Structure formats: C-alpha cells, structure tokens
Amino acid sequence: MNTTQTYKVKGMHCASCAGIIEKTFKKVDGVVSAEVNYGTETAKIAIDESKTNPHSLSEKIEKLGYSLVVPTAERMFMSPEEHREHLGFNQSKKEKLAEVTDLRNKVMSAIPLAIFSIFVMSWDIFAEYKLISPMGYTIKEFFHHLLPIFATYTLFVVGKPYLLGFYRFLRYGKANMDTLIGIGTSVAFLYSFIITAFEKTLRPFLNVDQTYYDVTIVVITFIALGKYLEARSKIKTGDAIEKLLNLQAKTALVVRDGKEIEISVNEVVHGDWIIIKPGAKIPVDGIISEGSSYIDESMVTGEPMPVQKKVGDSVVSGTMNTSGSFAFVATKVGSETLLAQIIKMVEEAQGSKAPIQALADKISSIFVPIVLVIAFATLGAWLFFATGPFGFAQALSYGLTSFVGVLVIACPCALGLATPTAIIVGVGKGAREGILIKDAATMEKLHKVDTVVVDKTGTITVGKPTLVDIENLSDLQNEELISMLASLEKKSEHPIAHAIVNYAQAKNIPTTDISNFESIQGKGLRGSIKGVEYFVGNAKLIVDLGIGFDASKMEQFTAQGKTPVILATKRKVVGFVMVADEIKLESKQAMADLHKLGITVVMLTGDDERAAKYMASLVGIDEVIAHVLPEDKLTKIKELQSQGRVVAMAGDGVNDAPALAQADVGIAMGTGTDVAIESAGITLLGGDISKLVKSIKLSKITMRGIKQNLFWAFIYNIVGIPLATGMFFAASEWLLSPAFAGFAMAMSSVSVVGNSLRIKSMKL
C-alpha cells in the first residue's frame, strides 16, 4: 500500500542539503517519490509500506547529519488537534526558536573575537599603506599568541557544524554548504597552526609572518551571524500558519444531559448543542438553531465587517461572535472544519515547489562539487603561474586566500531560499485575505493568465433571487401590493416565492391569512384575501385567465434577465414585481481592475442571450456566450486555450467542475462552510469576486519576488566566484578577502529572505 506523508527534516542548512536528502531517498527501494523543500525544511515522501518505512528512511540520512521527525506510536492516538500541534507549525516553531537561541548565543560569543581580529587585520593593512605606525614587537607577539586561542574556540565550538560537514564529506563523499565552509576554514586554521608550531623550521621556505587565524575567526562569525539572521527571518515567513492555529478555540460550552458544561474542543462531537456568548470564538462548524448575532469572519474570509447570522445560517470555527448569544448544532468537527481544511491547504501549498524552482534545484545539486573543483583548481593555478614572478611563499599565500575565498563565497543558500521563502509568504498572505492557493504551481500559472472566464450565477451575481422592481397598476399602496403577494407566496416553496417573502420581512410588511389556497401547476397559485380571489403567477397564467394586459413594459424587464411575478384578480392585473439575481456590489470594480491588468473577461452562462448581454454590459464584461451547458463551457475553455491563451475559470466549484478542471487555473467561488476547497487550484472564501483580482495581483507580486531573488542569487555567484579566484589580480593587484566573502555570503541569504518578507506589506 502506498502512502504519502510530509515530515519535518532536521539538520538542513542549505539547498544542497535538500538535494542530498532527496537523492538518498529516491535510491531506497520502496520510495515512490520524494520532494524535499529547504525553505520549509520538510520532505514529502510517497512510500510502499511493504518495502520501507519512515524510520528506516530517517536512518539512511542520519549518518549524513539529517533526520526525519517521525510521530511516535503514542502520538498516533492523540486527538487530531493535538496531533497537528505536535507535528505542525507550533511545535516546529518551538524547536526552531530553541535552535535560533543556541545560534544567537554562539554568535554573541564569537562577535567580540571577530571584532578583535578585524582590528588586528585593519592595523596591518593601514600600516602597510603607512597610514599608521606598525605594531610594536611586544604587541605583535601578544596578538601572535592570542589569535590561535580565539581561532581554536571559534572553529571547534561555533564552527562545529562546518567541521562535521567536512568530516562527512571525507567519509561519505556528500558535500553541502557546511562542507565548503568546513574545508576553507579548516585549511586556513591548519596552515596557520603549522606555521605557528614550526615557525623557525619553515621560515626559509614560507612567509611565516602571514597566518590565517583572523580569516577563520571572521569567516565563521559572519557566516554564523548570517545563519542566525536567516533563521530568525524564516520564522517570520511562516507566521500565517501560526495565526491560523491561534484562531482555533481551545474549549466549547455544550449542552449535555440538560446541563451546560465546558469541554475541550477536541471532545466536541457531531450533533452537540453549543452555546456561544458575546466575545466567544466559534469552536467548530455548525448551523444556528437558536438566537442571532453578528459574527466577525475577517480572519477566515478577509471581510472586515461582521456578518449577521440567524437561525438556519452556518457558522465556521475560528470566527468571533461580536454581540448577542446563540446556540448552534455542530456539523463538522476536528479535521472536518473549514479552519482545519484551510490550515492543511496552506501547509501543503507552502511546502510545494513551483516549476520555476526546478532550475535552482538542478544547479544547487551540482553546485558544491563544481565549487570544490574550482577552489582546488584556483589553488593549483596560483602555485603554477605565480611561483615564478612572486616566489613559492607568496604564491602559496595568494593561493590559500583565493582557495578559502572561493569556498566561502560560493554558497548556494541564497539560490535555495529564493523560491520557497517567497511562496511561503505569498501563500500566507493569500490565506489572510481569504484566498486559498492549493500549491506553488498554481501560484506560478496564475501570474501568466490573460483570459478570465466567469460563470454568472454566484460569481458575478449574488446567486439567489431578490425582488428588485415593483410596478403598481392599481390604486393600492406598494406596501399593500407586497403584502398580498407575500401572503400568497409564503405558502409556496418556490425560490422566487422566497424572494418576495424575504423582501416583505426585511421591510416589516405584514401578511394576512389566506383561504381557498391552490397551486396551479407550472403557472402560479390562487387564494382568497378578505373574500376577494387573487391570482399570482407568470404571463401564461394571465393569458389563460383571459385578462387583457399590455406586456410591453414587462418585456423590457425580462430583457434584463428579470423574472415577472404578476398579481391579478379575475378581471384585471393589479401589478407585478420583478425578481432577479442581483449583481454583486464588487463585480463592476473587479471587472475594471482585471482590465487594468490587461486581462480579457468572458462570461459563460446558461441564461438567455439578451439577459446575459445586458448583465455583462452593466459590469463591463468583454464577451458573452449564452445558452451554455456545463459540457459546452469545457469546450469553450479548450477553444480559448487552443488560441494560445492562458485561461483562469471562476465558478461555483460544483456545476462548473469540468471547466474548472480544464482551465489552466480553476478558481472556486467558495461561500461559508460549503466552500469546495478541493475542487480548484484557488478558492476565494466568501465568494467575493474582488478577491479574484487580488489573487492575480498576489501571484504577480510573488513571482516578481521570486525572479528578483533568483536574479540576485545568480548574479552574486557569477560575480563573486571570479573575484574570489583572483582573476582580476593582474589588473588591480587586489584579492577578495575571505572575511569579506564570508560577510557577503551571509548577507546574500538574509537579503533573499528579507526581499520575500516584503510581500507581506505589499497592497493587493
């Protein structure tokens, strides 16, 4: 049996680490697929349980310095919420904070040593250019004995991970960023130690006044500082998951055996009667059975205004009751709730890889071995070409400087962080806006979209009939006309009847008792009010009654997609109302915003062509295709794609399923707990069409951030490695200091994470 699971990975320090782990897993018999993400420090693994298991996989990588966080047997039987909290973001953040604290302590202990080393280096440099006096013999001897002590502490305590990377390379042949730093700093330290120990013996052959203790100290300190800043920044990239987890209520007030008792949210079961008081969080999903209130759903849907909820309305976990008290029946608990689904979706999306990352992964996988070759070739070139003009001692000094510089500056960390950090922040920002993105590939596709296809009902319109016009043809007041209609229609189950009754209730228009009520199949109904017989129905009913009626005015309304409901006596038409599916308030602005982005909008609908075109003209839609069945929508999507267009389809996620699946990006207009999270690549909570525009803007911002990150990561290495080799020494007589290389390498990773974090503050 094949199973797919995502595990936290400990011990990863760079993109090449992810490549090593992924290659190791793929070589194991029973591993169907493996995808390791350095940005989220996770591994998504599909395995054949009859051939291998997570524990054996963890053992495969433990000798390389990594491990999988596998849940223990006792954890398997915890509640879903506790299980997720143990394995999910909260637990990993605690571990990450502990790692960051440990790293911070080491960095703080090394910084004074680095400052001292920089002071000594600067003194030597300034003295060489005769800007200050050279060190006195006593001071120089003091520093000569102090620097080895500082370097020993820095290398073997602060730099321990890099020494282990060097050791694993020698033993297993696996090289990562730690290997590069370990080789560079170890060679610098070992060379310096030999010079110090055998100074008199080596003086005739080497420049014994040139040691590299300061390089060892400063490089390791800068790199450790960069790692600390990077780790601290990466914690901030994932705060969307933490905020979502914090939305979950810890307890619920339920009624059991006639008593109100407070229990853990994990103990709530289907059918529980839950009491919600003012200011309380909704613990699970359900349907209100008693009372009403206004609920703040902003943290789930992104909508700022509280929403009125009454009996029969749905409520979702994680939202906040602002006023009033009510009771509801639990319909979804644990992992079934909307909040749990959102958290799962965001976690999976943040851990997924965008296609654009493939190039960076490929380069990172071969980068370290290539750098090792370049470093040793650089050392050899200096010894071969520079020994003649400079002598062996000076050539070796220049060669070691370049060797260490190449190893230190050529770190693939920035390359590995470029894509995942931007995806993590982008997906998290989307979740806070009520935009749920299924995976990184969807995010990447969305920014290329040039055509958006929309369904009318529930996408451009509200999705339910509403009374929109009243035409009174008698001496009655409008309120009297509506009262009669509502009195008759309240006995009907038709959606149009509900629209009229709801209008009357909203306007506080009273209804009266009806006698002799009868439903007329396919035409309407009749009943008596205060002894007078009335008929309510469509135009066909009026024709059958033989009542003369000028229908020209009504036809103007029907051309606009409105449905007439006529009230008549046996002799004349009293008046009529028009019922229509109203356009959402935000639809017109959303269409205008899409046009500003250079996107063409096409509406596909099963409605009458005249009504559909009228509706499209009101909101500014470019093209209308009417009388369309679901399978016709699918054909139209294929037709647009055959023209070379990149198509996004926005629909309700159910009736439009074939078209959503065919589109390059399927967008489900989700509302409340009925949101079809799995039906499309993107789900817009609350069914707000303006979020469609925001989702495209978010995709463009995120992809722009990724491209910026990749550009600077590539440029950094393209420029840095030639500088470190000493390629320009002949023209400038200048060599890149390994200390500066260490600082530049550290800051490259920090700058990439910082650039990704900017996405958080950008306005959509």
N, C-alpha and C positions, 0 to 999 in steps of 0.2 A: 504493500500500500504506500503510495506517495503522499507525503505531507509537506506543506510549505510553512515555514516559520521564520520570523525575524528575531535575531538575537543581538544583544549588545556585545560589542567586542572591546576588550580591554587591551591596552598596550600599543594602540596605533599612534604613530607620531607624524606620519606624512602620507602623501598619495601613493608612494611606492609600497608602503606597508599594506595598503588596501590591495594593491596588485599582487603582492607576495601571498597574502592570505587567500585571495580569490583563486590564484593558480594552484595553490596547495589543495584547496577543497575540490577543485574540478578534477584533480588527479585521483581522488578517492573513489573507489568502486561503490556505487550506490548513491552518489551525489548526482541528481538530475540537472540541477542548475545552481549557481551561486553568484550573488551580486553583493559586493562589499562596498560600502559608502563611507569614505573618510570623513566627509562633512558631518554626518550624523553618528559616525562610529558604530555602524550596525552592519549585520550580514543577513541578507535574505536568502535562505537556503531551502531548496526542494530536495528531499531525500527519499530513497526507497528504504523504508523502515526494516525490511527483511535483510538488508545488507549492511547498513550502518546506522549510527545514532548520533545525536548532538555531542554526547560525552566523548565518543571516540574521535569526533571531528575536532573537538577542543584539544584533545591530547596531541593531535597532529601538528597544531600550531603553537602549543605551549613551549616546545623546545626552541621556537623562534622568537619567544618573548611575548606571545599574544595568548588570549584565552577567550572562550565564549562564556557569556553569563547564561547558564542553563538553569531553569527553575528546578528546585529540589522536589522530591516526592511529596513532602508535607505541604509545599506551596500549591501543589496541583489541586488540593481540596479546599482552598480558600474561596471566599466569595469573589465574583467577577471584579468588583470594585477594588478589593484588597489585592487581588492578583495583579490587576493592571497597575496599581500604585506601587507594588513591589518591583515589577518588571519595567514599568513605564518611565515617563519623564521625571516624576518626582524623585524616584529612587536614584536614577542616573544622575540627577542634578546634585543630590546629596553626595554621591561618590565623586562627582566632578568638582564640587566645592572643596571636598577634602583634598583632592589632588592639587587644586589651584592653591589652596592654603599651604600645602607642603612645598610646592614650587616657589611660592612667594617667599617663604622663609629661607629657602636656599638662595634665591636671587638677592634678598636683602643682606645675607651674609657675604655674598660674593661682590656686591657693588663697591664696598669700601676698598677691597683688594684691587678691583678693576680701576677705580679712581687713582689709587696709588700707582698702579702700573702705567696708566696713561700719563700721570705726572712725570714719571721717570722717562718714558718714551719722548714726551714733549721736551724735556730738558735736553736730552741728547740731540734731538732734531734742531732745536733753537741754537744749541751750542755749535752744531756743525755749520750753521749758517752765520755764526759769530754774532748772534743777536743777544746772547747772554754768555757768561763765563762758563767754561766746562766744570763738571763736578770735581770736587776735591777728591784726593785719593781715599781718604777715610770714609767719606760719604759713599763713594762708589763701591768700596769694599763692603760697607754695611748693606747697601742695596743688593750687592752681588750675592750675599748670603741670605737675604730676606726673601727675595723673589722666588727662589726654589721652594721655600716653605709654602708661600702663598699659592704657587702653581700646583704643588702636590695636593693641597686641600681642594683647590678648585677642580682639578682633573678627577680625583678619586672620590670626591663627595658630591659636588654639584654636577660634575660631568660623568657620573657613573652610568647613566643610560647610554651615553655615547661610547664608553668603553665596552659595555655589553654588546652594543651594535657591532663594534669592531671584532669582538670575540666570536659572535655568531656568524659573521662573515667568514672568518678563518675556519670555523668548524663546519658550517653547513653551506657555505657559498652563497648565502642570501644577503643581499645588500640593500639598505634603505638609507634614509637621510641620516640616521644615527651613525651608520657606518662611515659616511663621508666625514662627518664631524669628528668621529672617534679616530679615524686614521689620521686626519690632518693634525688634530691637537696632540695625539699620542706621538706622532713623528716629531713634531716641534718640541715636545717635552723631552722625549728620549734623546734627541740630538743635543739639546741643551744640557741634559743631565750628564751625558758622556763628556761634553766639553768641560763641564764643571769638575767632574771626577778625575779626568786625565788632562787637565789644563797644560801642565808642563810638558807632558809627552807629545801632545798634539799641536803645541804652539808652532813648531816649524812647518806644519802641513796645513793647518786650518786657521781661520780667523777666530781665535778663542775669545775675543772681546765681544763677538756677536752671538748672543743667545736668544732663545725664543720663549722664555718663560712668560714674558709680558703678553705675547701672542696667545699662548694657552689660556692665560687668565682672562684676557679681554674678550677673546672669541667665545669662550664658553659662557661668560657672564652675559654678553649681548644676546647670544642665542637662547639662553635660559630666560632672559628678560622677554625676548620676543615670544617664546612659547607661553610664558605666563600671561602676557597681554592678549595673545591669540586665544588661549583657553578661556580667559575671562570674557572676551568678546563673544566667543562661540556660545557661551551660556545664554547671552542676551538674544542670540538669533532664534533660540527655541522657546522664548517665553510665551508664545501663543498657546502651546500645549499646556503649559503650567497654568495660564489664566483660564483655559477651558476646564481643566481639572478642578480648579478652585471654585468654579461655578456650581459644582455638584454639592447639593445639601448633604449634610452628614446624618441627619435624623429626619423622621417623619412622624407627624401626630395622626395616629389612626384610631378608628373606632372598632373595637373588638369586644364581643360579648356585652355590648351596650355601654362600654366604658372607653374614654379617650386615654390612650397610652402613647408614650413617645418611644419609638423603636429606631434602631439603626436603619438607614436607607437600604442596606443590603437585605433586611428581613422583610421588606415590603413584597407582597405577592399580588398576582392578578386578582382584581375584584375588591381589593382593600378600599374601604371608605376613608379618605384622607381629608383632614381638616386643615385649612390654610388661613392663618391670621395675618393682619396687616404687617408688612415688612418681612414676611417669611419667604424663603425660597421654595419653589415648586420642586419636590424631591424626585418625582417620576412623571412619565407621560400619562395623561388620562382625559376624561370627559367630565365637565362640571355637571353636578347633579343637584346642587342647591346653592342659591346665592349668586352674587355677581361682584365684579371688581374690575379695576384697571391693572393690567399686568405689564411690567417693563420687560420687553423681549429683546432689548437692544443688544445684549451680549451674545444672543444666538442669531438674530436676524439682521442686526446692524441698524434697525429702525429706532430713532431716538425717542419717539412719542409712545407713551404707554397705550396699550390696546384694550378696549373694553371687552370683557368676557362675561357671558351669561350662561344660563342653563343650556346644555347641549353643545357648547363650544369646547374646543380642545385646548389643553394646556400642555406645555412641554417642560421637562426637567431643566433646571439651571436658570429659569426666568424668575423674576422677582415680583411678588404681589405688593402693589403700592398702597392700596386702600381697600377697605371692606374685607369681609370674611366670606369664605365659601367652602363648599365641600366638593370633592370630585372622586370618581371611581378610577382606580389605577388600571390602565390598559396595557402599558408597556413598562417593564422593569429591567433593572440590570443593564446588560449589554444591548437590550432591545431599544432603549430610549434614544430619542433624537440626539441628545448630547453625547451619549456613548458612541453613536454612529459617526458623529462629527469628529470626535476625538480620534477614533480609529482611522477615519478617512484622512485627516490632517497628518497623523503619524505616518501613514503609508505613503502619502504624497511627498512629505518632507524627506523620506528615506529613499524615494525612487530616483532614477537617473534620467536626465534629459538627453536626447540624442546628441546634442552639442558637446556633451561631456565625453563622448567616445574618443575624440581626438586627444583630449587632455589625458585620459586614462591610458591610451596607447603609448603616448610619449612618456608618461610617468613610469610605465612598466619597463621601458628600456633606457630610461634617462640615467639612473645611477650607474649601471655598468659602463655606459658611454663616458660619463664624467670621470670614473676611475681610470679609464684608458687615457682620456685627455690629460688628467693630472700626472700620471706617470710618464706620458709622452712629453709633457712640458718639462718635467724634471730632467729627463734624458736629453732633451733639446738644449737646455741651458748648459748642461755639463759638456755636451758635444761641441756646441757652437761658441760658447762663451769662455771656455777654459783658455783658449789661445789668447784672446785680447785682454782678459781680466785676470787670468790665473785660476787655478782649481779652487782655492779657498773662496774667492769672491763669486765664482760661477756657482759653487755649491750653495752659498748664501742666497744668491738671487734665485736659484732653482728651488730651494726649500720655501722661500717666500711665495713664489708663484704656485708651487705644489699645494701648499696649505691654502692659499687664496682661492684656487680653483675648487678644491674640495668643499670649502666653506660657502662660497658664494653660489655654487650651483645646486641649490636645494630646490626640489620640486614641490615644496609645500604650497607656495602661492598658486601653482598650477592646479594642485589637487583641491584647493579650497575655492577656486574661482566660481565653479558652477554650483556645488551643493549649498554653500552658505547663502547665495542669492536665492536659490529655490526654497530653502528653509524659511527665510524672511518673507519672501513673496507669498508662499502658501499660507503662512501665519497671518500676514496682513489681510489676505483674502478672507480667511476664516473670521476675523474680527469684523469684516464688512458684510458678513452673511454670504460670502462667495466661497463655495466648497469646490476645490480643484482636486480631481481624482489622482492625477500623477503629473510628474515633471514633463513627460512627453506632451500631454495636453496643454500645459502652460506654454511650451515652445511652439506648438502648432498654432495656438490662438493668436499670437502676435503677427502671423502671416495672413490671417483671414482678410479677404477683400470683399466677401459677399455674406450677408447675414440673411437667412431665411427664417421668417417668423410665422407661427400659427396665429390666427386672430383670437379665437376664444381662449381666455385665460392667460394670454400673452400680451396682446395689445389691449384687450378688453378685460373687464373685471372677472368675467366668467360666470355670472349669474344674472338672470333677468331683473330689470329695475324699471319702475314706472317713470317715464321721462317726459311725457306730454299729456295735457288734458285739453280736450275740445268739448266745450259745453254748448249744446244746441237747444237748450230749453231755458225756462225761467228759474231753474234751480240754481242754488249756490254750488260752487265747486265742491265744497265740503260735503254737501248733501249727495251730490253725484258719486263721490268717492265712497261715502257711507253705504249707499245702495249696492255699489259694485262689491265692496269688501264684505258686506253682509251675505251676499250670494256666493262670492268666491271662497269664503272661508270654509265652505262645505266641500270644496273641490281639492283634489290632491295634485293638480297640475302645477308645474313650476311657475307658469305665468300667473296663476291664481295666487300663489305665494307672494309674488312681487307686489300685487295690488294690496293684499292683506298687510304685508310688511310696511308698505307706504302709509296706509291708514294708521297703523300702530305708531309709526315714527312721528306722524303729525297729530297724534292723540285724537283721531277722528273716531267717534263711537260707531258701533254697529248695532243693528236691530235684529229681532227674531224673524226667521223665515218660515213660511208654511208652504205646503204643497211643493216641496223641492223635488226637482227631477233633472237628471243628467241626460243631455241629448248627445248621443254618441257621435264624436267627430265634428261637432258643430258648436256646442256650448252647454248651457243649462237654463232652467227657468225656475221661478219661485214667486211666491206672493209676499208683498210687504204692505201691511195695513190694508189688506183686501185688494190691492192692485197687483195684477200679474205682470212680472217683468221677465225679459229675456236677456241673457248675456252670452255673447259668442262672437264668431267670426262673420265675415261678409256673406258666406254661404248660408248661414242661418237666417240672415235678414232677407236674402233673396227667396228662400223657402217660405218665409212668412208673408211674402208679397208686399213688403213695405217699400215705398218709394224712397230713394236715398241717393243724393249726389256724392259719389265716391271719389271725385277728383282730388279733393283735399287730402283724403286718406291715402291716396296713391302716392302723393308727394312724400308722405312719411314712410310708406313701405319701400320707396326707392332708396331710402336712407337706412334700410335694414331694420326698421322698426315693425313690431307686430301689433295690429289693432285689436282692441277688445271693446266691443260695441254693447251699449246698454239701450234697450228698446222696450216699448210697450207693444201691444198688438197693432197699434195704429201708427206709431211714429218712432223715429230714432231720438232718444233723449240726449245722447252724447257718446263720445268714445275716448278711450285713453290709449296711449301708445306705450308698449313695453319693449325695452331694448336692453341689450348687453352693453353697458356703458364703457366708454373708453377710459382706461386708467389715466389718472391725472398726469403721471410722469411719462406717458407714451410719446407725446409730441416732442418734448425736450430730448428724450432718448434718441428718437429718430434724427433730430437735428445734430446731436452730438456724434452719432455714428457717421453722418455725412461729413462732419468736420474731420473725422479720422480717415476720410476717403473711402468709406465702405458703402456699397450698394445694398439696399434693403429690398427684399422680395417677400410678399405676403402670399402664403398658400392657404386657401380656405375652402371649405365645402359649401359656403354660402352662395346666394345669388350674386351674379357678377355686378349688377348695378349697386347693390348694397355694399359689396366688398370694396368697389372702387370709391364709393362715397366715403366709407370709413378710412380708406387709405389716404384720400385727399385731405382729411382732417388732421392726420398726424404726419403726413409728408413721406409716405412710403413710395419708392420708385416704381415698383412693378407689382401687378396683382394677377394671380392665377386663381380663378374661382371654380366652383363645382368640382373640387378635387377630393378624391377618395384617398385614404392612407397610402395605398399602393402607388397612386399617382404622385404623391409627394415624394416617394422614394425615387421614382423615375425622373422627376424634375431635379432632384439633388444630383443624380448621376449626370443629367444633361448639363447642368452648370459646371460640374467637375470636369466633364469632357471638353469644356471650353477653356480649361486651364485655370479656372477659378479655385480659390481656397475657400471652402464653404463652412460656415457655422450655422447650425439649425437650432432654433429656440422653440421649444414646445412644452407640453404638459408632462412629458416623460412617460405617458401611458399610451394614448391613442397615436402619438407620433413616434412610437418606438422604432419602426423600420427606418424612418427618415433620420432619426437621431443617431441610429447605428451607422448609417451610410455616410453621414456628414463627416468632414474632417474633424470637426469639434461638435459634439452634441451637448446642448445646454438645456437642462430641465428646469422649468419654472416651478420650483417647489413651494408649497404653502403648508405651514404648520407641521404636524406630525405625519401628514400624508406625503411628505417630500420623498421623491423617488431617488434616493442618493445613488443607488447603483445603476440607474437607467441611462446615465450620460456622463460625459467627461467632466462637466461642470454642473453644479446645482446652485441656483440662486434662491436662497431662503426667502420666504415671504412673497415670492412671485413678482418681485419688483423689477420691471424691465430696465430701469436706470442702472441696475447692477450689471446688466449685460455690457453696458458701456464701460463701467468701472472695471469689469473683469478683463476686457480687451486692453484698457489702459494699464492695468496691473501687469498683464503679460508683456506689454511693450516695455514698461519700466524695468521689469525683472530681466528680460532678455538683454536690454541695453546694459544693465548692471553686469550681467554675465560676460558680455562681449568686452566691456571695459576691463573687467578683471582678467580675462584671458589675454587681452592685448598687453596689459602691463606686466603680467606674469611672463609672457613670451619675450617681450622687449627687455625685461630685467635680465633674463638669462642670455639673450642674444648679445646684449651689450656687456654684461658682467663677466662672462667667461673669457672672451678675448682680452678684456682689461686685466683679468687675474693672471692670464698666461704670460703677460709681459710682452704681448705682441707689438705694443707701441713704445717699447723701451728705447729702441734705436732712435726714434724721432724726438722723444721727450725726456729720456733718462729718468722715467718715473715708473715705479711699480706700485700696484694696488696693495695696500697694507691688508694683511689677513684680518686685522682688528676691524678695519672699515668694512671689509667683506662680510664679517660676522654681523655687524650692525645693519648693513644693507639687507642681508638675507632675512634677519629677524623682522625688520620693518616691512619687507615685502608682504609677508603673511598677514601682519597686522593691518596693513593698508587695504588688502583684499577683503578681509572681514569687515573693516570699517566702511568700505565702499558698499558692501552688501547691506550693512545696517542702515545706510541712508534710505533704502527703500521704505523702511518703516515710516519715515517722516514725510514722504512724498504724497502730495494730494492726488487723489484719483478723480 
